[in-house]
């Protein structure tokens, strides 16, 4: 019955998001498990190879399937987010339900670094298709994949000039999260032409994988399947 914040419809970049609260059990049974069964209209990807193939196909589609305008009298394509996509992101559930913390071991790379004032452990649970927009954190970050597959793209801090960072609400400083204005897999190069010059690395995380993301490194994440992740922040 624990209430948790869930984002529906929005994926962190090109779609608007709707955030509400719902019982954790309802979220899991009504969205995550149904997504795993393929009720979101997409075949679940059961292997790393299938997940990688899905990434390649979607990347190709984003470069060729450009939306048309509504002013030319021809076909109009409206951006609408899949209604079955739902995400409980960056949530401190381990603090709210201490018994869950016993199911997670702190990786040796983070031992001694997770101090209450400067660290955090967050849980990320969602259907396939969730996205975390391109951004950088004011912390060092260890992202651990517990279940499912996630595509991750990384940009070095030296690429900031090509990534169109938005002005943080609290002002820009070393302790502020910064988001890019670019929709990574559907970039509008008319608005963001320098993004075409940005160099990046990419990978697919499978269950048991951990990825260290240094303080200040830009990263974008998309779930290829229903997914459970845990991240460890420290400063």
C-alpha positions as CSV (number, residue, x, y, z in Angstrom):
1,X,0.0,0.0,0.0
2,X,3.0,2.3,0.1
3,X,2.3,5.3,-2.2
4,X,5.0,6.2,-4.7
5,X,5.4,8.9,-7.4
6,X,4.8,7.5,-10.9
7,X,5.4,9.3,-14.2
8,X,2.9,8.4,-16.9
9,X,3.2,9.2,-20.6
10,X,6.2,11.3,-20.4
11,X,9.7,10.0,-21.1
12,X,11.9,12.9,-20.0
13,X,12.4,14.6,-23.3
14,X,9.9,15.0,-26.2
15,X,6.7,14.0,-24.5
16,X,4.9,15.9,-21.7
17,X,4.8,14.0,-18.5
18,X,2.1,13.4,-15.9
19,X,3.2,12.6,-12.4
20,X,0.8,11.1,-9.8
21,X,0.9,8.9,-6.7
22,X,-0.3,5.3,-6.6
23,X,0.2,2.3,-4.5
24,X,3.4,0.5,-5.3
25,X,1.6,-2.9,-5.6
26,X,-0.9,-1.5,-8.1
27,X,1.9,0.1,-10.1
28,X,3.8,-3.2,-10.3
29,X,0.7,-5.4,-11.2
30,X,-1.1,-3.0,-13.5
31,X,1.9,-1.6,-15.4
32,X,5.3,-3.3,-14.9
33,X,4.0,-7.0,-15.0
34,X,1.7,-6.3,-17.9
35,X,4.5,-4.7,-19.8
36,X,6.6,-7.8,-19.2
37,X,3.7,-9.9,-20.6
38,X,3.7,-7.7,-23.8
39,X,0.4,-6.0,-23.1
40,X,1.9,-2.6,-24.0
41,X,1.8,-3.8,-27.7
42,X,5.5,-4.5,-27.9
43,X,7.1,-7.9,-27.7
44,X,9.3,-8.2,-24.6
45,X,13.0,-8.5,-25.3
46,X,14.3,-11.5,-23.4
47,X,18.0,-11.4,-24.3
48,X,20.8,-8.9,-24.7
49,X,20.9,-9.7,-28.4
50,X,17.2,-8.9,-28.8
51,X,17.6,-5.7,-26.8
52,X,20.5,-4.6,-28.9
53,X,18.6,-5.3,-32.1
54,X,15.7,-3.3,-30.8
55,X,18.0,-0.4,-30.1
56,X,19.5,-0.5,-33.6
57,X,16.1,-0.6,-35.3
58,X,14.7,2.3,-33.2
59,X,17.8,4.4,-33.9
60,X,17.3,3.8,-37.6
61,X,13.7,4.7,-37.4
62,X,14.4,8.0,-35.6
63,X,16.6,9.2,-38.4
64,X,14.1,8.4,-41.2
65,X,10.7,8.8,-39.8
66,X,10.5,12.5,-39.4
67,X,7.2,14.1,-38.2
68,X,5.3,16.2,-40.8
69,X,3.7,19.5,-40.1
70,X,0.0,20.3,-39.9
71,X,0.3,23.2,-42.3
72,X,1.0,21.5,-45.6
73,X,-2.4,19.9,-45.9
74,X,-0.9,16.4,-46.0
75,X,-0.5,13.7,-43.4
76,X,-0.3,15.0,-39.8
77,X,1.7,13.0,-37.3
78,X,1.0,13.9,-33.7
79,X,3.4,13.0,-30.9
80,X,1.6,11.0,-28.3
81,X,3.3,8.9,-25.6
82,X,2.3,5.3,-25.2
83,X,-0.2,5.2,-22.3
84,X,1.3,1.9,-20.9
85,X,4.7,3.5,-20.2
86,X,5.1,4.2,-16.5
87,X,8.1,5.0,-14.3
88,X,8.9,5.2,-10.6
89,X,12.2,7.0,-11.0
90,X,14.9,8.1,-8.5
91,X,12.9,7.1,-5.5
92,X,14.3,6.6,-2.0
93,X,12.1,3.5,-1.3
94,X,14.9,1.8,0.6
95,X,14.6,4.5,3.3
96,X,10.8,4.2,3.4
97,X,10.7,0.4,3.5
98,X,13.9,-0.7,5.4
99,X,13.3,-4.4,4.8
100,X,13.9,-3.8,1.1
101,X,17.4,-2.5,1.9
102,X,18.3,-6.1,3.0
103,X,17.8,-7.2,-0.6
104,X,20.5,-4.9,-2.0
105,X,24.2,-5.0,-1.2
106,X,26.3,-1.9,-1.5
107,X,28.9,-2.6,-4.3
108,X,32.5,-2.5,-3.1
109,X,33.2,0.5,-5.3
110,X,30.8,2.6,-3.2
111,X,31.7,1.3,0.3
112,X,32.6,4.1,2.6
113,X,31.3,6.8,0.2
114,X,27.6,6.8,1.0
115,X,27.4,9.3,3.8
116,X,23.9,10.6,4.8
117,X,24.7,14.2,3.9
118,X,26.4,13.6,0.6
119,X,25.1,10.3,-0.8
120,X,21.9,8.5,-1.7
121,X,20.6,5.1,-2.9
122,X,17.7,5.3,-5.3
123,X,15.4,2.7,-6.9
124,X,14.2,2.9,-10.5
125,X,11.3,0.7,-11.6
126,X,9.4,0.9,-14.9
127,X,8.0,-0.6,-18.0
128,X,9.8,-0.8,-21.2
129,X,10.1,2.5,-23.1
130,X,10.9,4.7,-20.1
131,X,13.5,7.4,-20.7
132,X,15.7,9.6,-18.6
133,X,16.5,12.8,-20.5
134,X,20.1,13.7,-21.2
135,X,21.5,15.3,-18.1
136,X,24.4,15.4,-15.7
137,X,24.5,15.0,-11.9
138,X,26.3,16.8,-9.2
139,X,27.4,13.4,-7.8
140,X,29.5,10.4,-8.8
141,X,27.0,7.7,-9.8
142,X,27.1,3.9,-9.9
143,X,24.1,2.6,-11.9
144,X,23.4,-1.1,-11.2
145,X,21.0,-3.1,-13.3
146,X,19.0,-5.6,-11.3
147,X,16.4,-6.7,-13.8
148,X,15.8,-6.1,-17.5
149,X,17.9,-4.2,-20.1
150,X,18.7,-0.5,-20.5
151,X,20.4,1.4,-23.3
152,X,22.8,4.1,-21.9
153,X,24.5,6.9,-23.9
154,X,27.4,8.9,-22.3
155,X,28.8,12.3,-23.3
156,X,32.0,13.7,-21.7
157,X,31.8,17.1,-20.0
158,X,33.9,18.4,-22.8
159,X,30.9,18.0,-25.1
160,X,28.8,20.4,-23.1
161,X,29.1,23.1,-25.8
162,X,27.3,20.8,-28.2
163,X,24.5,19.6,-25.8
164,X,22.4,22.8,-25.2
165,X,22.2,22.7,-21.4
166,X,19.1,24.4,-20.0
167,X,19.5,27.0,-17.3
168,X,19.0,25.2,-13.9
169,X,16.2,26.6,-11.8
170,X,18.6,27.2,-8.9
171,X,21.3,28.7,-11.0
172,X,24.3,26.9,-12.5
173,X,26.8,25.6,-10.0
174,X,28.7,22.3,-9.2
175,X,25.8,21.1,-7.0
176,X,23.0,21.4,-9.5
177,X,21.4,18.9,-11.8
178,X,21.6,20.1,-15.4
179,X,19.4,18.9,-18.3
180,X,20.0,19.1,-22.0
181,X,17.3,20.6,-24.3
182,X,18.0,18.0,-26.9
183,X,15.8,14.9,-27.5
184,X,18.7,12.5,-27.9
185,X,17.2,9.9,-30.2
186,X,15.0,12.4,-32.1
187,X,17.1,15.5,-32.2
188,X,15.9,18.6,-34.0
189,X,19.1,19.6,-35.7
190,X,17.4,22.8,-36.9
191,X,17.1,24.0,-33.3
192,X,20.2,22.2,-32.1
193,X,22.7,22.0,-35.0
194,X,25.8,21.5,-32.8
195,X,24.4,18.3,-31.4
196,X,25.4,16.6,-34.6
197,X,29.1,17.1,-33.6
198,X,28.7,15.6,-30.1
199,X,30.8,12.5,-29.6
200,X,29.4,9.8,-27.3
201,X,29.9,6.2,-26.0
202,X,27.0,3.8,-25.6
203,X,26.3,0.5,-24.0
204,X,23.4,-1.9,-23.0
205,X,23.2,-2.8,-19.3
206,X,22.0,-6.3,-18.5
207,X,21.1,-7.8,-15.1
208,X,24.1,-7.8,-12.9
209,X,25.9,-5.0,-14.7
210,X,27.1,-1.9,-13.1
211,X,28.2,1.4,-14.8
212,X,30.2,4.1,-13.1
213,X,29.2,7.6,-14.3
214,X,31.7,10.2,-13.1
215,X,30.6,13.5,-11.6
216,X,29.6,15.8,-14.4
217,X,29.3,13.3,-17.2
218,X,26.2,13.6,-19.4
219,X,24.0,10.5,-19.7
220,X,20.8,9.4,-21.3
221,X,19.0,6.2,-20.4
222,X,16.2,4.3,-22.1
223,X,14.6,1.0,-20.9
224,X,14.5,-1.7,-23.6
225,X,12.3,-3.9,-21.4
226,X,10.6,-3.7,-18.0
227,X,13.4,-2.8,-15.7
228,X,14.6,-2.5,-12.1
229,X,17.7,-0.4,-11.4
230,X,19.5,0.8,-8.3
231,X,21.9,3.8,-8.3
232,X,24.4,4.9,-5.7
233,X,25.3,8.6,-5.5
234,X,28.1,10.1,-3.6
235,X,29.9,13.4,-3.6
